[in-house]
Structure formats: structure tokens, C-alpha cells
Amino acid sequence: MSAIHIRAPGHHHPGLAGGAGLHNMIVFGTGVDCYVSYQPTFQAPHNFQILLAIELDERGSRALGADRRIGYTDIHTFDPEAFPVADLDPNRPRPRRSFHGTLIRGRRERGSIAIATGVRATVREVVHFAELEPERERGRGLLTHICFGRPDRMYLAHHITRQPSFDQIVTARLIPGTVTDLLGEPLADEIAAAGFAQAQPIILGQREFTGSRLRAGELAVAAFPATAGGAQGFLAEIVVDRQIYLEVADLA
């Protein structure tokens, strides 16, 4: 996957140092497309929404694969070494490209088991990096989700901005034959295939940033403001397959 960096305007905290800003990361995807999502809050220095496409080293990949083979389908997390989370900003002169940590079955703060230690995660792409600034005026805010992956294996992450909000990641699929231009004229499905090669901010139904959460089995029309080829955007129907992660309390 060739993901892009989508960054909200904002400043970084100059005092961010040591391990400040580090929370666990949610691990999801497969051996072909593995991702982590930083667990944010609206309080500095944890106020960053970050999605990374990563590659785990052999130790981590084997441990994750073994859990999948025995039928474990719940959440995995990654407990990273201490470093300033802002080091992952791809706009920095020398952004961090890898980090080590512990791969965990479950969530550390809610009961878990470490399945691999000293795992190296290499950053393939920064899918999304934004500092959360709840005091910033952003208007009504219609861009509700971030879409990335393949048409048959898409990931939707709730786009966090204003407080209160929630952090949610789901898997979804594009329904073939439903791609149209913004006026409703049919387009080839390949238009959407090109767009999903890069992360896309999308408008999903009538939701706003603090609106209702996605449910498994839900059908929705997604509006893509732009495509990788520079087109004016398109509409497509998608179906939500499964919820990977949901957190409400940390962003209340």
C-alpha cells in the first residue's frame, strides 16, 4: 500500500521529551497489511491521532500469526519503548522510522498477555498524523472518517477532532457497481480502486465528528472528496464488516 500523510494544522509541544506522549498502540490488519493506531486523549502530550502502516520483525510476525492460527480474533496492542510521539511526524527533518516494544494479546490496562518482547516495528508509511486541538474552531466538520486499504479490505478510522469524540476502527468493503460521480452518474469500480491505494478523508452519511458510531452490517454511502488521480471525487456504497476497536472514555 502507498499511503499518504494527512495532517491537521497545529503546533507541537516543544517540551515533549523522553517517553512523554506514549500510550499503547492498537495492532490490526494482516501479514500483508499491518497497521498500528496510537491511543490518544485530548490532553497533552497524548493529543495525537496517528495511524501507521508498519512491518513487524520476524519475532513479532510469528507471534501475531500464531495467535491468528489458533483462532484469536480480539485485539492486540503494542507497548512501545519510550520516545516522544511527535517524533513520528513525517514533516520533521528526521522522523522516526522504527521503534521497539512488546506485542500484547489484549489491552495492557484491562488484562493482557505479552506474547513477544523486544519486537521491532518498522514504519512503512504514515497513514495519518494530526495533533488534536479541541479548542480550535473547525466549523461543522463533515469529513468524518479516514479510509485506507483495498476495496475488498478497507479500514475506516473515525476522524477525531473536536471534544467529546470517540476512537473507532472498523473493516469494510466497497459494494461493486455502486461507484458514481458526485452527480450520480455511474463510474467504473477501478476509480475507487485507485483512490484506496492512498489514505482518503471521507464523508460518511450524515454523521458529524461526535455522531453515531458504525455498526457491523451497516450500509452507508461514502463521499470521497478526491482521488489519487486528481479527479473531483466520487460516491460509493460500503458495508461495515467488523469493529476492530472502540474507545469512548479517553476522548469524553
C-alpha positions in Angstrom: 0.0 0.0 0.0 1.2 3.5 -0.8 -0.4 5.6 1.9 -0.3 9.4 2.2 0.2 11.7 5.2 -2.9 13.8 6.1 -2.0 16.3 8.8 -4.2 18.8 10.5 -2.6 22.3 11.1 -1.2 22.8 14.5 1.9 23.2 16.6 3.9 20.7 18.5 4.7 21.0 22.2 8.4 22.0 22.5 8.7 20.4 25.9 7.8 16.9 24.7 10.8 14.7 25.7 11.7 11.3 27.0 8.7 8.9 27.0 6.2 11.8 27.1 3.2 11.3 24.9 3.4 7.5 24.7 0.4 5.3 25.0 -0.2 1.8 23.7 -0.9 1.3 20.0 -3.7 -0.9 18.6 -2.4 -3.5 16.2 -4.6 -4.6 13.3 -4.5 -5.9 9.8 -2.8 -9.0 8.4 0.7 -10.0 7.4 0.2 -8.2 4.1 -1.2 -5.0 5.6 -0.3 -4.5 9.2 -1.2 -1.2 11.0 -1.0 0.4 14.4 -3.2 3.2 15.8 -2.0 5.3 18.6 -4.4 5.5 21.6 -5.0 9.3 22.0 -6.6 11.6 24.5 -7.3 15.4 24.2 -4.7 16.1 27.0 -1.2 17.0 26.0 1.2 15.3 25.4 -1.1 12.4 24.3 -3.2 14.5 21.9 -2.2 13.0 18.6 -4.2 10.8 16.2 -1.7 8.6 14.4 -2.2 5.7 12.0 0.9 3.9 10.8 1.4 1.1 8.2 4.2 -1.0 9.8 6.2 -4.2 9.3 6.9 -6.3 12.4 10.1 -8.2 12.6 10.2 -12.0 12.4 9.6 -12.4 16.2 6.5 -10.2 16.1 5.1 -11.6 12.9 5.4 -15.1 14.2 3.7 -14.3 17.5 0.9 -12.4 15.7 0.4 -15.2 13.2 0.3 -17.9 15.8 -2.5 -16.1 17.6 -4.4 -15.8 14.3 -4.0 -19.5 13.6 -5.4 -20.6 17.0 -8.5 -18.5 16.3 -7.8 -15.4 18.5 -9.7 -12.6 16.9 -9.8 -10.0 19.6 -7.5 -7.0 20.0 -3.7 -6.9 20.0 -1.7 -3.9 21.3 1.9 -2.7 21.1 3.6 -1.3 24.1 6.4 0.9 22.6 9.7 2.0 24.1 9.9 5.5 25.5 10.2 8.2 22.9 8.3 11.4 22.1 5.3 10.5 20.0 5.8 13.7 17.9 9.0 12.0 16.5 6.7 10.1 14.2 5.6 13.3 12.4 6.7 12.8 8.8 7.1 16.6 8.4 10.1 16.6 10.9 13.6 16.8 9.4 14.4 13.2 10.5 11.1 11.4 11.5 11.4 8.2 13.5 11.2 5.2 11.1 11.2 2.4 13.6 10.7 1.6 17.3 10.8 -1.4 19.6 8.3 -2.7 22.1 6.2 -5.5 23.5 3.4 -7.2 21.5 0.4 -7.9 23.7 -2.7 -10.0 23.4 -5.4 -7.8 24.7 -5.1 -4.3 26.3 -2.4 -3.8 29.0 -4.6 -1.7 31.2 -7.5 -4.2 31.0 -5.9 -7.6 31.4 -3.5 -8.9 28.8 -0.7 -11.3 28.0 2.7 -10.3 26.5 3.3 -12.7 23.5 6.6 -11.2 22.2 9.1 -8.7 23.7 11.8 -6.6 22.0 9.8 -6.5 18.8 11.0 -4.1 16.1 8.2 -2.2 14.2 9.4 -0.5 11.0 7.2 2.4 9.7 6.3 1.7 6.1 4.0 4.7 5.7 2.4 7.4 7.9 -1.2 7.0 7.0 -2.5 9.8 9.2 -0.8 12.2 11.7 -2.7 15.0 13.4 -2.4 16.9 16.6 -5.7 17.1 18.4 -6.7 20.7 19.3 -10.2 20.7 20.8 -10.2 24.4 21.3 -9.6 25.1 17.6 -12.7 26.3 15.7 -13.3 23.8 12.8 -16.8 24.6 11.6 -19.3 21.8 11.3 -16.7 19.3 10.2 -18.1 16.9 7.7 -15.0 14.8 7.0 -15.9 12.0 9.4 -13.6 9.1 8.6 -10.2 8.2 7.2 -10.4 5.3 4.7 -7.3 3.3 3.7 -6.5 -0.2 2.4 -8.0 -2.1 -0.6 -11.6 -2.0 -1.9 -12.1 -5.6 -0.7 -10.3 -5.0 2.7 -10.8 -1.4 3.6 -10.2 0.1 7.1 -12.2 3.1 8.3 -10.9 5.1 11.3 -13.1 7.8 12.9 -11.6 11.2 12.3 -11.0 12.7 15.7 -11.1 16.5 16.1 -13.5 18.2 18.5 -14.2 17.1 22.1 -16.1 15.0 23.0 -15.4 12.3 20.4 -14.5 8.6 20.1 -11.8 6.4 18.6 -13.2 3.6 16.3 -11.6 1.4 13.7 -13.7 -1.0 11.5 -13.2 -3.1 8.5 -15.4 -2.5 5.4 -15.9 -3.4 1.8 -16.9 -1.4 -1.2 -20.0 -2.8 -2.9 -19.2 -3.4 -6.6 -21.2 -1.5 -9.1 -22.1 1.4 -6.8 -19.4 3.9 -7.7 -20.7 7.1 -9.2 -19.6 10.7 -9.7 -20.9 13.4 -7.4 -24.0 13.8 -9.6 -24.9 10.1 -9.5 -23.5 9.1 -12.9 -22.1 5.6 -12.9 -18.3 5.2 -12.9 -16.1 2.1 -13.2 -15.1 0.4 -9.9 -11.4 0.9 -10.9 -11.9 4.6 -10.0 -12.3 3.6 -6.3 -9.5 1.0 -6.5 -7.1 3.7 -7.5 -8.3 6.0 -4.7 -8.0 3.5 -1.9 -4.3 3.0 -2.6 -3.8 6.1 -0.6 -5.5 7.2 2.6 -8.6 9.2 1.9 -10.6 11.5 4.2 -14.3 10.8 3.5 -17.8 12.0 4.3 -19.9 9.0 5.6 -23.6 9.5 5.5 -24.9 12.4 7.7 -22.5 11.8 10.6 -20.5 14.5 12.3 -17.5 14.1 14.4 -19.5 13.4 17.6 -22.2 11.5 15.8 -23.3 7.8 15.9 -20.7 5.0 15.6 -20.5 2.5 12.8 -22.1 -0.9 13.3 -21.3 -4.3 11.8 -23.6 -5.0 8.8 -24.3 -1.3 8.3 -24.6 0.1 4.7 -23.6 3.7 4.0 -22.8 6.0 1.1 -19.2 7.4 1.3 -18.3 10.6 -0.4 -14.6 10.8 -1.4 -13.6 14.4 -2.0 -10.6 13.5 -4.2 -9.0 10.5 -5.9 -5.3 9.6 -6.3 -5.5 10.7 -10.0 -6.8 14.2 -9.1 -10.4 13.6 -10.1 -13.2 15.6 -8.5 -14.3 12.8 -6.2 -16.8 10.0 -6.2 -19.6 8.3 -4.3 -19.6 4.6 -3.4 -21.7 2.3 -1.2 -19.8 0.4 1.5 -20.7 -2.2 4.0 -19.2 -2.4 7.5 -17.8 -5.9 8.2 -16.4 -5.8 11.7 -15.5 -3.5 14.5 -11.8 -3.8 15.4 -11.6 -1.2 18.2 -13.7 1.3 20.1 -12.7 3.8 22.8 -15.0 6.4 24.2 -13.9 7.2 27.7 -10.5 8.5 26.8 -11.9 11.2 24.5 -15.0 12.3 26.5 
